[in-house]
Amino acid sequence: MLTLDPELVGNQETFKYLLGGVSPRPIALVSTISELGVNNLSPFSFFNAFGSNPPVLAFSASRRGTNNTSKDTYENLISTKECVIHTVNYSMLEQMNLASSEFDSDIDEFVKSGFTPIASERVRPVRVKESPIHFECELMQMIELGGLPGSGNLAVCKVVNIHVSEDVLDGRGGVDPNKLDAIGRNGGAFYTRASGLALFEAQKPRGNGIGYEALPEFIKKSNVYTANNLGLFAMTEIIPSNQEVENFISRLKIKEASEETFYIYHRLGDYKNMFASALFLQSQSNEKSYYFFELTAMASLMARDLGFAWKVAIHSNSTRAIQK
């Protein structure tokens, strides 16, 4: 691996790998207001949420790496102690990018970017109408992280009011990520669009699983299962017994199939018909049947049917032992 000492390689090189390695990062489009009443708007990708009671958001309005000056957002927050943090979605990308330009302090970025200002309810800075979610905030603490070119200024903000567009709600009391269509910042000029095929679900473990170290060797040594597959296997709390597996198999209906049929089901992700087909191929003394069972277990893991996957995997191991 490439090894870098930040003190030796310098700020620009460190910055490049920080942004490339910590990605994608959510983007805070932050509106503030100066003491003279000038609106300011700027995006920041050193940003996240840090607790819900009280609700806290934090972002870093870092010092400029070129001349070590502070940004207008920082100066405004220090003087007024208020801001509005907005979620950025794909439809706002280019206007958000335009707002990142280094305009002079007396320039209103709402005018330059074309965003529509609307009044806030609890703070002075205005909101961005085009954003689907607005967080009105009060500054709790500004933590200066070095005072050097590129050093962070961590603005820890308490959320005092939240506005959510009904257009992005999922109907179950939450936000639909596909409707939100948020974007995140990667390294260089790359961004991530958090919707569509980019989305997937991974439910948290319901209890304490057996853990990786307790996995049977035939699971660990498989040439089929991936590291993610092993992680899912390790989430189970109880490994099915051989008797449970036998009972499970006895209740299944074997489905006449060829290898081609099996692979059709495989492409469809239809793991139950994959298993029925693999059982038939086993009954025909197909030497690859254990491989078909492992593919079936993998497909059922992808569908997060962990109990099914374990039973198939155990049967697969029994099949391999018989064939040897």
N, C-alpha and C positions, 0 to 999 in steps of 0.2 A: 504494500500500500504506500501511496505517497504520504509522507509525513511532513507537516509544516509547523514551525514555531512562529506564532503570530508576531512576536517581538522582532523576529529576524526578517520575515518576508514583507512586512509592512502592511499598512492599512488597506491599500487597494487590492492586494492579493488576498488578504483575509476576508475582505468584504465580498469578493467574488465567490469564495467557497462557502461562506456563511449563507449567502442568498441561494446558492445552488444546492446546498445540503439541507437547509431548513425550508422545505417547500413541498406543496404550495402553501403560501401564507395568506390568511384572510386579509382583506383590504378595508381600512377605515378611511372613509371620506369625511374629513373633519372640517366643520365650519366653526369659525370663531369671529369675534368682532374686536376691533381695536378701540382704544380709549377715545379716539376721534370719531368712532362710529362707522369705520370702513369694514365691510364684510371681507372675510378671508376664507378660502376654501382650498384644501390640499389633501391628497391621498397619502396614507402611510401603511406599509405592509409589515412593519414590526408591530403587530397588533393581535390581541386576543382577549378572551373573557376570563376573569379570575374570581369566581364566586358569585353566588346569587343572593346571599343574605348578609350584608347588603349586596345588591347587584353592582359588580365592579368590572369596568373595562379599562384596559391600559394599552397605550401605544407609545412609540418613541418618535418624537420629533428631533431626530439626530442632528448634531451640528454638521455643517457643510464640510465635506472632506477637502475641499479646495482651499478655503480661506478661514476655516474654523469659526465662521459666524453662525449665529442662531437663526432659526427660521421664524417667520411671522407668526405661525401657529404657537410656537413656544412663547414668544413675547406677549401675544394676546392672552394666552392662558395665565401667564404670570400676573398680568395686570387685571384681568376681569374674572378669572377663576371659573369660566363657563365655556362649554362647547356643545356641539351636537355631532354625534358619530353616526354615520350612515353606512348601511350595507350597500355594496356595489354589485350590480348584476351585469350580465353581458350587454344589455341594451345601453348601458351607461359607459361602456369601455372607453370609447374615443373621447368623449367629453371629460371623463375622469382623467384620462391621459393628458388632455389639454390643460386641465386645472393644475397638473403637476409642474407646469412651467414656472420658471423663477421670475415672476412678475414683481414689480416694485411694490413697496408696502402700501402705497396709496391707490393701488389698483384693485378693483373689485373682481375677484375671480368668477363670481356668478355671471357677471357681464361677459367676461372673456370666454368662459366655457359654454355659455348658453343655458346653464341650469336655471330652473325657476325657483326663486326664493319665496318661502312661505313662513309666516310667523310661528315661533315656538310658543309654548304655553307657560313654561317654568323658567326658561333662561332667555337671555338677550340674543345670542346668535340665532340667525334664521336657519330654516331647514331646507333641504333639497327635495323639491316636490317629486322628482323623477325616481328617487330611491324608494324601494319597497318597505324598508324598515329604518326608523329614526330613533336614536337614543339621546334624549336630552340629558346632559351631564353637568355635574359640578366637580371641580378639581379637588381631590382629596389631598394629593401630595405630588410634587414634582421632584423626582429623584435624578440628580445629575450624575452621570456614570463615567466621568473622566475629565471633561472639559477640554478634550483634545480634538483635532480634526477627525470627524466620523464618530465621535463619542455619542452615546445615546442620552436622551433626556426623557426619562420614563414618566409619562403623565398618567397617574393613577386616578381614575375618574369614577365617581358614584353616579349611577343612572337614577335620575329622578322622575323620568317620564319616558314612556315607550309608545311609539306609533307604528302600527303594522298594517300594511295594505291588505284588505280582505281578499285581494286577487291572488295572494300567495299562501293563503290558509288551506290546510288539508281537510277541513271539516271534522277533525277529531281533536281539536284543541292544540294544534301545532302548525308548523310551517312545512309546506310541501317543497322539498328541494328542487324538484323539476320545475315547479312554478316560480320559485325564487330565482333559479338560474344564476346563482352567484358565481363570481370569478375569484381566483386566487393568484398570487404572484409567485413565479418561479425565479430561477436565476436568469441573468441576461435580460432579453426582451420577451421572455416566454411567460405565458399565463395559462391557467387551468380553468376550464369551464365545468362547474360542478353540477352537471345535469345529464340527462340522457344515459348513454352507455357508460359514462364515467362513474355512475353511481352503482353501488352494491351494498348489500346489508350484511352485517356480521354481529349477531346478537351476543351480548355479554353472557358468560357462563351463569347458569342458574344457581349453582352451588360450588363447592370445592371439588374439582375433578381429581382423578387419580394422579395426574401429573405425568410428565414425559418419562420420568425414570421408571414408572410402573408399567409402561407399555411392554407387551410381550415382544420378544426378540423377532418373531416373524413379522411383526408390524414394522419395527425399526429397520430391519434389513431388507425390506421390500424394494425392488427396483422400480416400482410403479408409484407408490405413494410419495407425495411431495412433503416438504417441511410443513406447509399449511395443513395438509391432511393429517400429519402426526399431531399437530396442535389441536385439531378438532377431536381426534381419537382420545387425546389426553384430557379433554374436558368432561368425559363421562365419569359418573360417580361409581358405577358398578359395571364390571365386565360381565356380559351374559355367560351363563354356564353352558357347557356342552349339551346338557339336556334341553335347555331353553332353545338352543340352536336347532337341535333335532326336531323338537316340537314345531318350531317355526317352519322348518323345511317340509315337514310332513303335511302341513296345511296348505302348501302351495301347489298350484297346478302347473305341471311342466308343459311348456309351450314348444311344439315342434318348430325348429328353426335351423337355419344354416348360419355359417359365420357371417355371410353377407347381411342376413337379417339382423344378427346381433349388432353389427356395426351401424346399421340404419338406426336402431334404437339408441345406440351410443351417441350418434350425431344429434339426435333429438333430446338427449338427456333423460330419456325414459328409463330410469334405473330399474323399475319394477319388471318391465318387460325384458330388460337386459338380463336380469337374474333368471327369469323363467326360461329365456333362450339359452343361457349358460348352463342351466341344469339339464336341459335336453342334450346339449353338446357333451356334457359330462357323461350322460347315459349312453352316448355313442362312442365313448372312450376317446374323445378328442383330447390330444395331449396338451392342448393350450387352454383347457377349461379353467385351470387355476388362474391363468392370466386374465381370462374373461371375468372371473369372479372379482379379482382385484380392481379391474376397470369399473366393474359394477359398484363396488364399495366406494371407489373414488367419486363416481357420479352421484351416489346417494349422499356423500359428504358435501358435495357442492350444493345439493338441495337441502343440506343441513338436517337430513334424516339420520341422526347419529345412531339410533338403535338399530335401524336397518343395516347401516354400514358395518357395525360391529358383528352382527350375525353373519353377514356375507363374508367378511374378512376371516372370521373363525372357520367358516365352512371352507373357504379358499385354502386355508392352511391345512385342514384335514385332507382336502383333495390332493394337495401337493405331497403330503406325507404318504398317501396311498400310492400315488404315481411313482414315487421314488422307490 
